[in-house]
């Protein structure tokens, strides 16, 4: 892949002609790539206002953000090699900020060591999905309980009303591409619909409100790590209109339970939502390799 620049100066990574794809690492049943995803067209690092000059004090932070975005949005796919020298060349920085960024990605669980061959993007297989949801269940149900006990009812009453009025339409912008393949959500043939984007934004606000109400910094930090991996999963799980509509109802129930100060109901509603979410991921986004 080669480095070029967008009009705003941010780096864009594109594959050079004839460039061989990095060696992949497989570990158990793999999450299925979304139909229509391009293995040849190449990806790009999203615009992250990244300076490529080594004199910039935040070079390591910006390298981390660029690489994290590329992994979360499947521009760097599970098993892709993360060569320190190659990435430094692509980003136009020295190896030091890249080394710092890779160390943070390992700590995040987004990169893994591969024998004596350096690092690669962490796999995403069914076993890892189940493990992630086990942690998510424990954290999010507890956060909902705490929010019901400590939160401001007016905040969650307002969120419940907004969720009641939400009608996410995932089929907008999710029509088949001309070759019949379903477009991927990272821009390879599709744009996220305004309704769906608004719904996900509302869910993010609910998550933030629960985090704030729970008032537990350790819990919030743990949830932030889990949500990074959940975003990776959402990028490959196909959108189901019925499931998104049901999820909106589930989120409304959670918000209403917290507003009512019912900790047990809030935790139970969260448990039911996560159970259905996992079922949907397995059904639409994954299959044994």
N, C-alpha and C positions, 0 to 999 in steps of 0.2 A: 504493500500500500504506500501511497505518496501523500505528502502534506501539501495542502493548498490553503487558501484563505478565503473566508466569506468577505462580503463588502465591509463588515464591521471589524475585520481584522482577526476574527476568531478562527482557530485552526479547524480544518476539515480533512479527515483522513479518507482517502479513496484508494482502492486496490490498483496497483499497476498491472498492465496487461501481462498475462501469463504468470502472474504471481501465484505461487503455490499457497493454498490455505494452510494455516498452522496445524500442527499435529493435535488431534483431539484426544481428550481423556474421557473414557467411559467408565461409569460406576453404577451398575444396576440399571433398572428400567429408567429410561430417559423421558423427560417431558417432550412431547412431540412439538416440533417446530410448527408454527402456524402455517397452514396451506397458503401458498403464494409468496412465502418469504424467499428472498433472493439470496442464493449462495454465490452468485456471480457478480451481481450488481454492486456489491460492497456496501459498507455502512459509512457513517460519518460521526465525528465527535460533535455533539450538540454545542450550540453557541453558549459559552460560559464566561465570556469576557476574560479570556485567559491571556496574560502576557507571556511571551515565550523568551523573554530576556532573563538570563540568569541573575542579573542584578536586582530583579524584582524580589523583595523579601517574601512575597506570598506565592512564589513560583511553585513550591511544593503543594500548597493548598489548592491552587488552580489546576495543577496536574492531576491531583486526587479527584477533584470534582469532575473534570473532563472524562477521566477513565471510569469513574463510578457511574456517570450518566450513560456512557457507552455500554457498560455491562448491564445495568438495570434495563435499558431499552433494547437489549439484544443486538446492538451493533457489534459488540464483542460477545460471541456466543460461548456457551459452556464448552470447556475443553480448549478454547483458543489459547495459544501460547502468549505469555506476557513477557517478552524479552526486554530486558532493561535497556540494552543498547538500541534496539529497533524502535522502542517507544520514545526514547530520548530524541532519536533522529526525526521521527514523525512529528513530535511536538515542538521541535526546535529548541530544546533545553539540554542542559547537561544531565548526566546520569544521577546526580545527587537529588534533585527534586523528584525524579521518577522513582528512585529507590525509596524515598520517603512516602510517596503516594502508594507504592506497592505494599509497603509494610502496613499501611492503614487499611488497604483493601484486604490483606490477609486477616487483620484483626476484625474486620467487618464480616469475614466469612465469604467474601466475594471472590477471593483468589486463594488458591491452594498450591502447596509445593508438590512437584511431580518428580519424585525420585531425584536423580542428579541432573534433571533437565530444566531446572528453574521453576517458574510459576506458570499457572494457567488459570483461566476463568473457572470458578468453582462449578462442578456439575449441578444439575437440577433434575433429580430423579424422584420416583414415587416415594422411596424411603425417606428422602430429605423433606418432601412435602408433608408427609405424615408427622415427622418429628417437629417440623416447624409449627404445624397446627396444634400439636400437643402443648407446646410452649405458649402459643397464642391463646389457647383456651384458658390456661392458668392465669396469664397476665390480664387479658381483657375482661374476664369475668370478675376478677378482683378489682380492677379499675372501675368497673360499672358499680360494684357494691360501694366502693369508697365515694364515688361521685354522688350516688343516691343519698349517702349520709352527710356529705359535706358540701354538695353543690348548691348553686343558686337556682331554685325552681323556675324562675322567670326565664333564665337562659335556655333551659331545656324545653320549656313549654313553647318558646318561640321556634326552636329547632324542630320540634315535633310538628308544629303547624306547617313549617316550610316543607318538611318531608311529606306531609299529607298532600301537599299541592304539587309534588314532584311527579312528573311522568317521563322517566328516562326512556328514550327511543333508540336503542343500540343499533337498529337497522339503518338509521341515517348515517351515511358514510361507510356502511359495512356491506355494500352491494358487491357482487362478484366483479372482479376485474375482467377486461375483455377476453382473457384466455380462460375464464371460468374459475380461476383460483380466488379464494377468499383473501382480501387484502389484509396485511398485517397492521397492527396499531402503531408501529414505529415510523410510519410514513411511506412504506413500500407499497403505495397504491391506494392509500386511504387516509382520510382525515377524520379525527374524532368529532362526532356530531356535537353541536352546541348543547343540546339537551343532556346528552350523556356526560359531557364535560362538566356541565353545571351540577349534575347529580353527584359526580365524584368529588367536585369541590365542596358540596354540602356535606358529604360524608367525612371529608377531611376536617371540616369545621366541627362536626360532631366529635370526631376523635380528639381534636385539640381541646374542646370544651370538657370532655371527660378527663383528659390528662390534667387540665388545670384544676378541675374540681377535686380529683383524687388527691392532689397536693402531696405527691410522693415522687421526689426527684429520681430515686433509684428505679421505681416502676416505670416512669416516663422514659428514662434512658433505655431500659430493656425493650420497651415497646417500640422505640424509634429504630432499634436494630432489627427487630422482627419485621417491621413495616417495609424496610428496604428490600428484604427478600420477598415479601408479599407482592411488591410492585413487579418484581421479575416474573412471578407466577402469573399475575394478571395479564401480563403482556403476551402470554401464550395460551391462556384459557379463552376459548371462543365465547363471544357474547351471546347470551340466550335472552331474548326479550322477556319471556315469562320469568326467568330467574331474576333479572334486574328489577322487574316490577315487584316480585316477592321480597327481594332484598330491601327495597324502599319501605315496604310495610314493616319488615323486621327492624330496620333502623328507627322507624317512627315509634315502634313499640318500646324499644330500648330507651329512647329519649323521653317518652311519656312516663315510663316506670321511674326513671331518675328524677323527673320533675315531681312525681308523686312522693318521692322519698322512700320508695319500696325497694330496698336493697336486694331482697331475695328475687323479686320479679325481674329486676334489672339484670341480675346475674343469669337467671334462667333464660331470659330473652336473648342475651348475648350468646349463651351456650347453643341455643337452637339456631341462631343465625350462623354461627361458625360451623356447626354440623352441616347445614345446607350448603354453605360456601365450599367446604371441603368436598362434598359430594359433587358439586358442579365442576370444580377443578379437575377431579379425577375423570369425570364423565366427558368433559369437552376438551380438556387440554393435555391429557396424558394417555399413553398406552405403552405396554411393554416393548422394549426395544427388540 
